[in-house]
């Protein structure tokens, strides 16, 4: 039996709840398809920060390096730890250290789920640049607290970084409906975003079979609401991709269905898989969080590990459950009940 080593970082709030709920489903998939997940849990979180002064230990990256994948719940507890501290102390260092430059987020309506739009036939794959751009962390503040204080944040766009995420998006489009929409704001940002547009045209020349569209971020926000069915693969910078994928989660019914993968495409380091609903401190520990995003993220992890049949079976099980109205309305079913229903559907 093939075995995969998985680092678990349940994190904060409902991250703990949904990881606990998702794991039995993934284990059941392993039993059915002939593999096993060997997990090791790490307590790195905002609570860890309050106890140790850091979101993870100094050797945290080295401790994660040998795993096949990382499965993360949620990070953040803004009542006690600023979000900028938790994000820059855990998620961003992992993404950058392991070259997880491709953030993948699927957006479509699951069977039985009613989104806020009239449209129902959309299937969008958002590809977000994940390691540089607006979240590169380049900048600083001077004269803090004084009347002449200055804050500078510099977005970093490298030719290598932009080209590789564009090529990744075009390769994904070849597996789907062969249409890429590149999102920028080049009418206002005349250096970085004009550069991105130029790189898109250059890369597109190597993919004559792929239709390419260019859209500004504001127009794309409108398109996702007015005509989401017209979109296939959407590729954007770190910040624009972050914003658009929350909009994508909204039109697919809510953050409870928002799965994601942070992928190192050349597999030289582990990739990380996480639901993107956040830690939701207001419902943490109450057993009412929707675990579908976590289970879906786990399915993406299985697919990345090479267990495509198991991943597809988990997704079919999720849709079998939502088609029966389970997990489609907030708090109508408990976290455990939804996960148990998915597990039962998987067994069938």
N, C-alpha and C positions, 0 to 999 in steps of 0.2 A: 504494500500500500504506500502510495506517495504521501509524504508529509511536508507541510509548509509551516515555517516558523513565522508567527504573527505577533508583533508588538502591539499591545493594547494600551491606549492612553484614554481612559474614560473621561478624564478632565473634570469639568465642573457641572453642577446643576443636572439638567436632564440628560447630559452626556452620559452619565453613569447609568441612568435608567434605560436609555435606548441601546446602549452597548450590551447591557445584561440581557435585554430582550432579543437582540439580533443574533447573538452568538449561538444559541441553540438551533436557530433556523439554519445558519451556515454549517454547523456541525451535522445537522440532519442531511443537508445536501452532500456533505462529505461522505457520510455513511452510505448514501444511495449511489453515489458516483465513484466511490473507491479511493478517497483520499482523506487525510486528516489534517486538522489545524492545531498545531502546538502553540499555545498562547502563553505569553508572559505579560503581566500587567505592570504598568508604571504609574505611580501616584502623582505625576506632574500636573499641577493645576494651580489655581489661585490660592487654594488652601496651602499647598506646598510652598508657594511664594511667601505667604505670611509666616510660615515656620522657618524657612531657610533663606529668604532674601533673594531667591531666584526662582524662575518658573521651572527650571530643570537643573540638575547638577552640571558641573563644568564638563564632565565627561559624557553628558547625555547623548550627544551626537554619535560618539564612538560606540556607546552601548546599543544604539539603534541600528548601526551600520550593517550588522550581520544578519538582520532579519529579512525574510522574503517580502514582507509588506508591513505597513503600519495601519492600524484601524483606530480611528480617533472619534471620540464622542462629541465633545464641545468644550470650548475654553472661554472663560470670562465670568467675572463676578464683580461688576463695576461698583457695587456698593462698598467694596473694600480694596479693590485693585483696579487702577485705571486701565481701560481697554488698550491704550497704547503700550502699557507695560506688558500685559498678558500676550498681546499679539506679537510684539517684537521680542518677547522672551521665549516663545515656544514655537508657534506656527511658522512664522517667517524664517527663523533660523533653520528649521527642518527643511522647508521648501528649498531654501537656497543651498544648504549644505549638500543635499542629495540631488540637486539639479532637477527638481520637480518643476520644470518650466512650463508644462502643459496642464492647465486646470480644465477639466472636462465636466460640463454640467448638462444633463439631458432635460429637456422640457417638453412634456406631452401630457395629455390628460389620460390618466388611468381609467380603465373601465369602471363605470359607476360613479366617477368623480365629476361633479359639476363645477366648472370654473366660473369666474365672473364675466366671461365674454360669451357672445353668441357663437363664436368659432369653436369647433370641437375637433377638427381634423389636423391640427398642427403637430409637428414633430421637429423640434429645433434642438440642435446640438451646439451649445456655446463653448467655444474654445478661448480661454483667457490666458494671456501671457502672465506668468506666475512668479517670476523671480526678479524682474527689474521694473522698468517703467516708472510709474508714479509712486510705487511702494519700495523703491530702491533704498530709501533711508538716507539719501544724500542731502545734507543741509545742516542747519543749526540755528541757534538763537544767540543774540548778543544783547548786552545791556538789559538783561531780564529784570522785569519789574519797574524799569525806568520809563519815563515818558517817551524816550527815543528808542525803545526796544524794537528790534528787527528780527523777524523770523523768515528764514529762507528754506524752501523745499524744492529740490531739483529733481526732475524726472530724468531717468537715464534710459536712453534707447540706443542699443548697440546694433550694428549691422548683423552680427552673428545672432543676437537674441531675437531680433525681429524676423530675420529670415527663417530661423528654425521653427518658430511658432506658426508662421504662415505656411511653411511646408507641411507641418503637422496637420494643420487645418485642411489643406488641399488633399492630403492623403486620406483623412477622415471622409471628406466629400466623395472620394472615389468609392468608398464603401457604402455610400448612401445615395442621394439623388443628384449628386454631381453639381452642386451649386454652393459657392462660397460668397458670403457677404462680409466685406471688411469694413470695420467701423472706426472712424476717426473724427477729428474736428479740425480738419486741415484749413478751413476757411478762417479760423481764428488762431490756431497754433501753427504758425508758418514754418517752424523748423522741425519739431519732432513728428508732427502728424503729416506734414508734407513728405517727410522722409518715409514714414510708414506707407503712405500711398504709393510712393515711387517703388518701394520694395515689393508691395503687393503686385504691381504691374510687372516687375522683373520676374518674380517667382511664378506668376500666372503664365508667363511665356513657356514655362516647362510643363504646364498642365493644359494643353489645348482642349482636352476633353471636359474641362471644368468651366462652367459658366461663372463669371465673376461680377459682383456688384460692389459699388463703393457707396457708403452712406455716412452721413454725419450722425453723431451720437444722439442729437435731439430728434432728428428724423427717424432714427432707428427706434427710439423709445415709442414714438407714435406708431410706427409700423408694427411693433410687437403687440400693440393693443388693437389696432385697426385691421391688420391683415397678417396675423401670425402664421397662417397656413402658407404664405408666400415665401417663408424662410426655411432654409435647410441647415447649413453650417454657418455659424456666425463667429467671426474671430475679431478680437479686440485686445487693447492694452489692459494692463492690470486693473487700473481704476475703472475704465469704461466697462470692462468685462465684469467686474464686481457689481457694478450698478445694474447692468442689464440682466445679470443672472438672478438678482432678487426680483426684478420685474418678471422674469421668466417663471420663477417660483410662484409668484402671485397669480399669473394667468393659468398655471397648471393646477390651481386649487389651494396653494398655500405652502408655507415653508415645511410643513410636515411631509411633503413629497420631494423635497429638494436634496437630491443626492449629488455627490461630487467625487472626483478623483483628482489627486495631485500626482501627476505621472512623470517619472524619469524615463523618457522614451527609449533610451539605449540600454536600460535595465542595468546600468552600472552601479546603481544604488537602489534602496527600497523606495517604492512609491507609497503614498499615503491616501487613505480613503476615509471620507467623513461626510455625515449629513451637515448641512449648512444652516440649520435652524437656530443655532446659538444655544446658550445654556439655559435660557428661560428661567431665571431664578424664582419667579413667582409661582411656578408649578413644580419646581424641583422636588423629587422625592414623593410626589403625590400619586404616582402611578397612572397619570392621565396623558402623558406625552405620547404623540403618535410615533411609533418606531419604524414606519414604512420607509422614511428617508434613510435611516440607518441600515435597514435590511437591503434596500436598493443599492446603497453605497457598498455594502458587503458583497452584493452580486457583482458589482463592477470590479471589486477586488478579486473575486474568483475568476472572472473573465481575464483580468490582467495576468493572473497566475497560470493561465492556460486551461482553466476548467470551464470552457465556454458552455458545454452542455449543462453543467450544474448552474451556472449563472442564468442561463435562459430558463431553466426550470424554476429557479427562485422568482424570477420576474413573472412567469406564468402564474405561480402560486399567489404572488401579491395581487395580480389582477383578478384572479378567481375570487379572492377575498373582498376586494373593493367592489367587484361587480355585485356582490351580495349585500352591499351597503355597510360593510365592516370597515372602520377606519376612514370613513368619508366625511364625518361630521365631528367637530371638536368635542372631545370628552364623552362621546356616545358609547365608546368602548374603552376599557382600560388598556394600558400599555401591554400588559401580560396577555390579555384576551386577544388583541390584534396579532401579536407575535405567535400565539398558540394557534390561531386560525390559519396563519400563513404556513406554519409548520405542518398542520393537518392537511392543508391543500397540497403541499409539497409531497407528502406521503402518498396522496391519492394519484 
